[in-house]
């Protein structure tokens, strides 16, 4: 095919005419109604509901204090993200609808997706369900319009549900191996993306992709990464952008001074038996300058994972631990992933259940309880209690998985602590601004247990969890609210 059209793109979904004629003919024979859904330049589908959260002409933005994100009304917006890297390639439109409906009802408001299918083995081998290749002529400079019609549909379906999509344009681990991965080619690709999607309100861009470390260098392919980021940003200055680094690294490791970076993202350390990197790495970015919101963009996926040395190491519990750690360390939200939704590939030998079955596993529901808890409180006012002003003893060892992460509002209105294991903690009640309502929150059921109302905000108080939670584990969340 010829070079892609780089003029502003209305994103009206194009169907190949022979297929369209066949589809219409079959529909008439079957006696069923047929309608085509088009997208206007603002990214809305005809007849859609314009009252969903992110559909008011303004995308997600960074808060004035640089600590979190805000929605179209300037209200604090906490990311609750699922990971489904391959749905542009692996799912059809009906399956995308099933996936998004389930994740929306569970409590997720964001999904992270890679344009390059990580299961395909490379950039040029990525295809969608109708076998359209990501690029024509085996060149990153020539994106295929039919492939991106699939991307259009997923973005539109997410938008219709008030959900945000984090789009990874080129998974760096694979792009690095592609001979057409040059600054000139990625600039052309970036211009195409920026012009095509700049009017959609529900997109966040993520550069990089699981690449960077001792072998390839901490910050590989910086010229190409910058060229892609800056070309997208030039055509699309509306949307936030970040960078997915290598293992245990952060955006700030490589691009701390780059203007196209809107928030820092970090990657876990692959320690399957200690989830501490979920708070250590977020805190590292929280404390960095210049100030930007912080996120752990990828963490340990809930298993089992048959190919791992310890297939059962990553569980619903470790996923809970990571999500609470991410937020209470000062993060802008949390990210989650599970086998088999993260690749949505039911044919994979590593898939221990179908992706449809994975939608309903207990660990996914428990991520919804994470979102429910924080969205019910002024989570954006919390700052990590790094100096132990609130929890003065019983907080465990920093760097270990027994560490109690605590968020404390500067005005003393709220303290939230996550206890990954059972113990008694001591709280200096003077860290709170007035009489306190104290509650335990079961992270496995979303149920509150009120243990005190009107408790004085003076002296030291001991708090011990009420035993096992609903699934028999011993992690709990303590909420001390002086605003209740």
URVEN-V704989 format. One record per residue. N is the residue number from 1. SS is DSSP state (alpha for helix, beta for strand, coil for the rest). PHI is phi in degrees with one decimal (none if undefined). NEAR is the number of other ideal C-beta (glycine too) atoms within 12 Angstrom. Layout:
n: [N & N]
ss: [SS & SS]
phi: [PHI & PHI]
near: [NEAR & NEAR]
//
This chain:
n: [1 & 2 & 3 & 4 & 5 & 6 & 7 & 8 & 9 & 10 & 11 & 12 & 13 & 14 & 15 & 16 & 17 & 18 & 19 & 20 & 21 & 22 & 23 & 24 & 25 & 26 & 27 & 28 & 29 & 30 & 31 & 32 & 33 & 34 & 35 & 36 & 37 & 38 & 39 & 40 & 41 & 42 & 43 & 44 & 45 & 46 & 47 & 48 & 49 & 50 & 51 & 52 & 53 & 54 & 55 & 56 & 57 & 58 & 59 & 60 & 61 & 62 & 63 & 64 & 65 & 66 & 67 & 68 & 69 & 70 & 71 & 72 & 73 & 74 & 75 & 76 & 77 & 78 & 79 & 80 & 81 & 82 & 83 & 84 & 85 & 86 & 87 & 88 & 89 & 90 & 91 & 92 & 93 & 94 & 95 & 96 & 97 & 98 & 99 & 100 & 101 & 102 & 103 & 104 & 105 & 106 & 107 & 108 & 109 & 110 & 111 & 112 & 113 & 114 & 115 & 116 & 117 & 118 & 119 & 120 & 121 & 122 & 123 & 124 & 125 & 126 & 127 & 128 & 129 & 130 & 131 & 132 & 133 & 134 & 135 & 136 & 137 & 138 & 139 & 140 & 141 & 142 & 143 & 144 & 145 & 146 & 147 & 148 & 149 & 150 & 151 & 152 & 153 & 154 & 155 & 156 & 157 & 158 & 159 & 160 & 161 & 162 & 163 & 164 & 165 & 166 & 167 & 168 & 169 & 170 & 171 & 172 & 173 & 174 & 175 & 176 & 177 & 178 & 179 & 180 & 181 & 182 & 183 & 184 & 185 & 186 & 187 & 188 & 189 & 190 & 191 & 192 & 193 & 194 & 195 & 196 & 197 & 198 & 199 & 200 & 201 & 202 & 203 & 204 & 205 & 206 & 207 & 208 & 209 & 210 & 211 & 212 & 213 & 214 & 215 & 216 & 217 & 218 & 219 & 220 & 221 & 222 & 223 & 224 & 225 & 226 & 227 & 228 & 229 & 230 & 231 & 232 & 233 & 234 & 235 & 236 & 237 & 238 & 239 & 240 & 241 & 242 & 243 & 244 & 245 & 246 & 247 & 248 & 249 & 250 & 251 & 252 & 253 & 254 & 255 & 256 & 257 & 258 & 259 & 260 & 261 & 262 & 263 & 264 & 265 & 266 & 267 & 268 & 269 & 270 & 271 & 272 & 273 & 274 & 275 & 276 & 277 & 278 & 279 & 280 & 281 & 282 & 283 & 284 & 285 & 286 & 287 & 288 & 289 & 290 & 291 & 292 & 293 & 294 & 295 & 296 & 297 & 298 & 299 & 300 & 301 & 302 & 303 & 304 & 305 & 306 & 307 & 308 & 309 & 310 & 311 & 312 & 313 & 314 & 315 & 316 & 317 & 318 & 319 & 320 & 321 & 322 & 323 & 324 & 325 & 326 & 327 & 328 & 329 & 330 & 331 & 332 & 333 & 334 & 335 & 336 & 337 & 338 & 339 & 340 & 341 & 342 & 343 & 344 & 345 & 346 & 347 & 348 & 349 & 350 & 351 & 352 & 353 & 354 & 355 & 356 & 357 & 358 & 359 & 360 & 361 & 362 & 363 & 364 & 365 & 366 & 367 & 368 & 369 & 370 & 371 & 372 & 373 & 374 & 375 & 376 & 377 & 378 & 379 & 380 & 381 & 382 & 383 & 384 & 385 & 386 & 387 & 388 & 389 & 390 & 391 & 392 & 393 & 394 & 395 & 396 & 397 & 398 & 399 & 400 & 401 & 402 & 403 & 404 & 405 & 406 & 407 & 408 & 409 & 410 & 411 & 412 & 413 & 414 & 415 & 416 & 417 & 418 & 419 & 420 & 421 & 422 & 423 & 424 & 425 & 426 & 427 & 428 & 429 & 430 & 431 & 432 & 433 & 434 & 435 & 436 & 437 & 438 & 439 & 440 & 441 & 442 & 443 & 444 & 445 & 446 & 447 & 448 & 449 & 450 & 451 & 452 & 453 & 454 & 455 & 456 & 457 & 458 & 459 & 460 & 461 & 462 & 463 & 464 & 465 & 466 & 467 & 468 & 469 & 470 & 471 & 472 & 473 & 474 & 475 & 476 & 477 & 478 & 479 & 480 & 481 & 482 & 483 & 484]
ss: [coil & coil & coil & coil & coil & coil & coil & coil & coil & coil & coil & coil & coil & coil & coil & coil & alpha & alpha & alpha & alpha & alpha & alpha & alpha & alpha & alpha & alpha & alpha & alpha & alpha & alpha & coil & coil & coil & coil & coil & coil & coil & coil & beta & coil & coil & coil & coil & coil & beta & coil & coil & coil & coil & coil & coil & coil & coil & coil & coil & coil & coil & coil & coil & coil & beta & beta & coil & coil & coil & coil & coil & coil & beta & beta & coil & coil & coil & coil & coil & beta & beta & coil & beta & beta & beta & beta & beta & coil & coil & coil & alpha & alpha & alpha & alpha & coil & coil & alpha & alpha & alpha & alpha & alpha & alpha & alpha & alpha & alpha & alpha & alpha & alpha & alpha & alpha & coil & coil & coil & beta & beta & beta & beta & beta & coil & coil & coil & coil & coil & coil & coil & coil & coil & coil & coil & coil & beta & coil & coil & coil & coil & coil & beta & coil & beta & alpha & alpha & alpha & coil & coil & coil & coil & beta & coil & alpha & alpha & alpha & alpha & alpha & alpha & alpha & alpha & alpha & alpha & alpha & alpha & alpha & alpha & alpha & alpha & coil & coil & coil & beta & beta & beta & beta & beta & coil & coil & coil & alpha & alpha & alpha & alpha & coil & coil & coil & coil & coil & coil & coil & alpha & alpha & alpha & alpha & alpha & alpha & alpha & alpha & alpha & alpha & alpha & alpha & alpha & alpha & alpha & coil & coil & coil & coil & coil & beta & beta & beta & beta & beta & beta & coil & coil & coil & coil & beta & coil & coil & coil & beta & coil & coil & coil & coil & alpha & alpha & alpha & alpha & alpha & alpha & alpha & alpha & alpha & alpha & alpha & alpha & alpha & alpha & coil & coil & coil & coil & coil & beta & beta & beta & beta & coil & coil & coil & coil & coil & beta & alpha & alpha & alpha & alpha & alpha & coil & coil & coil & coil & coil & coil & coil & beta & beta & beta & beta & beta & coil & coil & coil & coil & coil & coil & coil & coil & coil & alpha & alpha & alpha & alpha & alpha & alpha & alpha & alpha & alpha & alpha & coil & coil & coil & coil & coil & coil & beta & beta & beta & beta & beta & beta & coil & coil & coil & beta & coil & coil & coil & coil & coil & coil & coil & coil & coil & coil & coil & coil & coil & alpha & alpha & alpha & alpha & alpha & alpha & alpha & alpha & alpha & alpha & alpha & alpha & alpha & coil & coil & coil & coil & beta & beta & beta & beta & coil & beta & coil & coil & coil & coil & coil & coil & coil & coil & coil & coil & coil & coil & coil & coil & coil & coil & alpha & alpha & alpha & alpha & coil & coil & coil & alpha & alpha & alpha & alpha & alpha & alpha & alpha & alpha & alpha & alpha & alpha & alpha & alpha & alpha & coil & coil & coil & alpha & alpha & alpha & beta & beta & beta & coil & coil & coil & coil & coil & coil & beta & beta & beta & coil & coil & coil & coil & coil & coil & coil & coil & coil & coil & coil & beta & beta & beta & beta & beta & coil & coil & coil & coil & beta & beta & beta & beta & beta & beta & coil & coil & coil & coil & beta & beta & beta & beta & beta & alpha & alpha & alpha & coil & coil & coil & coil & beta & beta & beta & beta & beta & beta & beta & coil & coil & coil & coil & beta & beta & beta & beta & beta & beta & beta & beta & beta & coil & coil & coil & coil & beta & beta & beta & beta & beta & coil & coil & coil & coil & coil & coil & coil & coil & coil & coil & coil & beta & beta & beta & beta & beta & beta & coil & coil & coil]
phi: [none & -75.2 & -57.7 & -66.4 & -72.2 & -102.5 & -79.0 & -50.8 & -105.6 & -74.8 & 60.1 & -72.0 & -66.0 & -92.5 & -114.6 & -61.1 & -59.6 & -58.5 & -66.4 & -64.4 & -61.3 & -61.5 & -63.1 & -66.7 & -63.9 & -63.1 & -66.5 & -65.4 & -59.2 & -76.4 & 74.1 & -112.7 & -78.4 & -126.2 & -139.6 & -106.3 & -100.5 & -103.6 & -119.2 & -80.6 & -60.0 & -84.6 & 87.2 & -91.9 & -87.7 & -55.2 & 79.7 & -76.1 & -88.4 & -86.0 & -98.0 & -72.2 & -54.6 & -108.1 & -120.6 & -131.0 & 78.9 & -147.5 & -82.9 & -60.1 & -132.9 & -85.7 & -65.1 & -61.6 & -87.0 & 72.3 & -108.6 & -151.8 & -109.2 & -128.3 & -87.8 & -66.1 & -97.9 & 79.6 & -86.5 & -54.4 & -125.7 & -96.8 & -72.0 & -126.8 & -108.2 & -102.8 & -110.0 & -141.5 & -53.9 & -107.7 & -70.7 & -61.4 & -100.1 & -95.4 & -114.2 & -87.8 & -61.1 & -66.4 & -68.7 & -59.5 & -61.1 & -59.9 & -61.4 & -66.4 & -58.9 & -65.7 & -66.6 & -61.4 & -68.6 & -73.5 & 128.0 & -77.6 & -120.4 & -146.3 & -136.3 & -98.6 & -135.9 & -99.2 & -65.5 & -78.6 & -76.2 & -63.8 & -86.4 & -83.2 & 94.2 & 175.7 & -66.1 & -77.1 & -90.8 & -74.4 & -136.5 & -94.9 & -69.6 & -99.3 & 66.8 & -79.3 & -76.5 & -59.5 & -126.3 & -85.7 & 55.8 & 53.1 & -134.6 & -61.8 & -76.6 & -128.5 & -64.7 & -87.9 & -64.3 & -67.7 & -62.5 & -75.3 & -62.8 & -66.7 & -60.9 & -53.8 & -65.1 & -64.5 & -60.3 & -66.4 & -63.2 & -64.6 & -60.7 & -63.8 & -104.8 & 70.0 & -109.6 & -99.0 & -116.9 & -89.8 & -104.3 & -99.9 & -67.1 & -143.7 & -70.2 & -61.5 & -58.2 & -88.2 & -59.5 & -55.5 & -89.3 & -86.6 & -67.1 & -95.0 & -81.8 & -125.4 & -60.9 & -64.3 & -69.4 & -71.3 & -62.7 & -66.2 & -63.2 & -62.4 & -63.2 & -58.1 & -65.7 & -60.6 & -72.6 & -71.4 & -115.5 & -67.5 & -94.3 & -82.0 & -89.8 & -115.9 & -121.8 & -125.2 & -95.6 & -130.9 & -82.1 & 76.1 & 141.1 & 56.1 & -147.5 & 136.7 & 171.7 & -65.0 & -75.4 & -93.4 & 94.8 & -64.3 & -130.7 & -72.8 & 55.3 & -65.6 & -63.0 & -70.7 & -61.4 & -64.7 & -62.6 & -66.1 & -60.4 & -71.2 & -72.9 & -64.1 & -63.9 & -65.2 & -85.5 & -138.1 & -80.0 & -80.6 & -99.4 & -68.8 & -144.0 & -144.2 & -138.2 & -92.4 & -90.0 & -81.8 & -54.1 & 67.1 & -108.3 & -137.4 & -50.9 & -65.8 & -62.9 & -116.1 & -132.0 & -65.3 & -104.2 & -80.9 & -70.1 & -75.5 & -81.4 & -100.4 & -147.8 & -87.9 & -122.1 & -127.2 & -126.8 & -70.2 & -99.8 & 62.2 & -88.6 & -71.6 & -119.0 & -154.1 & -85.9 & -62.3 & -63.3 & -65.0 & -99.0 & -61.1 & -73.5 & -65.8 & -61.0 & -57.9 & -74.8 & -59.0 & -89.3 & -84.0 & -126.6 & -66.9 & -69.9 & -142.9 & -59.6 & -123.5 & -149.4 & -88.9 & -78.1 & -148.8 & -133.4 & -77.0 & -77.7 & -59.6 & -99.3 & -67.7 & -124.9 & -55.6 & -83.1 & -83.5 & -59.2 & -122.9 & -59.6 & -104.2 & -69.3 & -100.6 & -133.3 & -59.1 & -66.4 & -64.6 & -67.4 & -61.2 & -55.5 & -61.4 & -66.6 & -66.2 & -58.6 & -57.9 & -73.4 & -75.1 & -85.8 & 103.7 & -73.6 & -80.8 & 163.0 & -140.1 & -126.3 & -140.9 & -155.3 & -149.2 & -77.8 & -129.4 & -75.3 & -71.8 & -116.6 & 42.1 & -123.8 & -71.2 & -88.1 & -70.0 & -61.0 & -81.8 & -76.6 & -88.4 & -158.7 & -72.3 & -66.5 & -64.8 & -66.0 & -67.8 & -58.3 & -110.9 & -70.7 & -55.3 & -61.2 & -66.2 & -59.8 & -68.6 & -67.3 & -62.1 & -69.9 & -60.4 & -60.7 & -58.1 & -62.3 & -72.3 & -70.7 & -90.7 & -131.8 & -81.6 & -60.7 & -67.7 & -84.9 & -79.6 & -123.2 & -59.7 & -82.1 & -69.5 & -96.7 & 55.0 & -69.8 & -95.7 & -89.2 & -95.7 & -157.2 & 85.9 & -86.1 & 81.5 & -114.4 & -61.8 & 97.9 & -112.6 & -80.4 & -90.2 & -71.7 & -86.3 & -90.2 & -132.9 & -110.5 & -130.7 & -74.0 & -60.4 & -85.0 & 76.9 & -81.3 & -155.7 & -133.1 & -128.4 & -123.9 & -105.3 & -102.2 & -71.6 & -140.2 & -71.9 & -172.8 & -95.4 & -115.4 & -111.6 & -115.8 & -80.1 & -66.1 & -67.9 & -73.9 & -104.4 & -89.4 & -170.8 & -53.0 & -115.9 & -96.5 & -107.7 & -139.8 & -97.9 & -121.7 & -82.8 & -72.6 & -101.1 & -133.4 & 74.5 & -100.0 & -94.7 & -127.3 & -80.5 & -113.4 & -162.8 & -131.3 & 66.9 & -68.3 & -59.6 & -94.4 & -136.7 & 73.5 & -103.3 & -130.0 & -96.0 & -131.1 & -123.1 & -59.7 & -84.1 & 105.2 & -77.6 & -80.8 & -67.1 & -105.6 & 90.3 & -87.8 & -120.8 & -90.6 & -144.6 & -119.4 & -101.7 & -120.1 & -117.8 & -118.0 & -93.0 & -100.4 & -66.8]
near: [18 & 12 & 20 & 30 & 21 & 23 & 12 & 17 & 32 & 22 & 34 & 22 & 30 & 24 & 24 & 16 & 10 & 10 & 16 & 16 & 14 & 15 & 19 & 19 & 14 & 14 & 16 & 13 & 11 & 11 & 8 & 12 & 9 & 18 & 12 & 18 & 23 & 23 & 33 & 23 & 18 & 27 & 42 & 30 & 30 & 18 & 13 & 21 & 16 & 21 & 12 & 26 & 28 & 39 & 32 & 23 & 17 & 22 & 36 & 44 & 29 & 31 & 25 & 14 & 18 & 24 & 35 & 38 & 41 & 27 & 29 & 24 & 15 & 17 & 20 & 28 & 37 & 40 & 47 & 40 & 45 & 49 & 45 & 48 & 42 & 41 & 43 & 47 & 38 & 35 & 33 & 20 & 25 & 14 & 30 & 37 & 23 & 26 & 41 & 39 & 20 & 30 & 44 & 29 & 19 & 34 & 32 & 44 & 42 & 43 & 45 & 49 & 47 & 44 & 49 & 44 & 37 & 39 & 30 & 26 & 17 & 27 & 41 & 29 & 20 & 40 & 27 & 32 & 25 & 19 & 15 & 26 & 31 & 43 & 38 & 24 & 18 & 21 & 27 & 43 & 33 & 27 & 44 & 35 & 31 & 27 & 35 & 37 & 31 & 39 & 44 & 39 & 40 & 47 & 45 & 39 & 40 & 45 & 39 & 34 & 32 & 29 & 45 & 46 & 49 & 46 & 45 & 47 & 51 & 49 & 41 & 40 & 32 & 32 & 39 & 31 & 22 & 30 & 15 & 28 & 36 & 22 & 23 & 19 & 31 & 38 & 29 & 29 & 43 & 41 & 33 & 40 & 42 & 36 & 30 & 40 & 41 & 30 & 31 & 45 & 36 & 42 & 42 & 49 & 45 & 47 & 49 & 49 & 39 & 36 & 36 & 33 & 22 & 11 & 12 & 21 & 18 & 24 & 28 & 29 & 34 & 28 & 17 & 32 & 43 & 29 & 32 & 46 & 45 & 29 & 35 & 39 & 30 & 22 & 29 & 33 & 21 & 29 & 40 & 43 & 44 & 47 & 50 & 48 & 45 & 35 & 27 & 26 & 38 & 43 & 44 & 33 & 32 & 34 & 35 & 23 & 16 & 26 & 16 & 32 & 39 & 36 & 45 & 46 & 50 & 48 & 41 & 40 & 29 & 25 & 24 & 26 & 20 & 27 & 42 & 35 & 37 & 46 & 48 & 36 & 42 & 48 & 33 & 33 & 43 & 37 & 23 & 26 & 13 & 20 & 23 & 40 & 44 & 43 & 51 & 54 & 48 & 45 & 46 & 44 & 39 & 41 & 32 & 26 & 29 & 17 & 14 & 19 & 13 & 17 & 17 & 19 & 23 & 35 & 31 & 36 & 30 & 39 & 44 & 47 & 49 & 51 & 52 & 48 & 48 & 51 & 50 & 46 & 44 & 44 & 50 & 47 & 46 & 48 & 49 & 51 & 43 & 43 & 38 & 37 & 46 & 40 & 34 & 45 & 29 & 23 & 14 & 25 & 14 & 21 & 28 & 28 & 25 & 24 & 37 & 21 & 19 & 38 & 31 & 22 & 31 & 28 & 39 & 41 & 32 & 42 & 47 & 36 & 37 & 49 & 37 & 28 & 42 & 40 & 26 & 23 & 33 & 29 & 38 & 34 & 27 & 40 & 35 & 40 & 35 & 25 & 15 & 25 & 23 & 43 & 38 & 27 & 18 & 28 & 34 & 26 & 16 & 22 & 18 & 22 & 33 & 26 & 37 & 45 & 48 & 43 & 46 & 39 & 30 & 22 & 17 & 27 & 29 & 39 & 50 & 43 & 44 & 46 & 41 & 38 & 26 & 23 & 25 & 24 & 38 & 24 & 39 & 28 & 29 & 22 & 35 & 35 & 24 & 23 & 21 & 36 & 27 & 36 & 31 & 35 & 38 & 32 & 45 & 30 & 25 & 27 & 19 & 25 & 23 & 20 & 22 & 26 & 15 & 14 & 24 & 18 & 28 & 16 & 16 & 20 & 30 & 21 & 38 & 20 & 31 & 24 & 15 & 17 & 31 & 24 & 20 & 15 & 27 & 25 & 43 & 40 & 47 & 48 & 43 & 47 & 35 & 32 & 22 & 24]
//
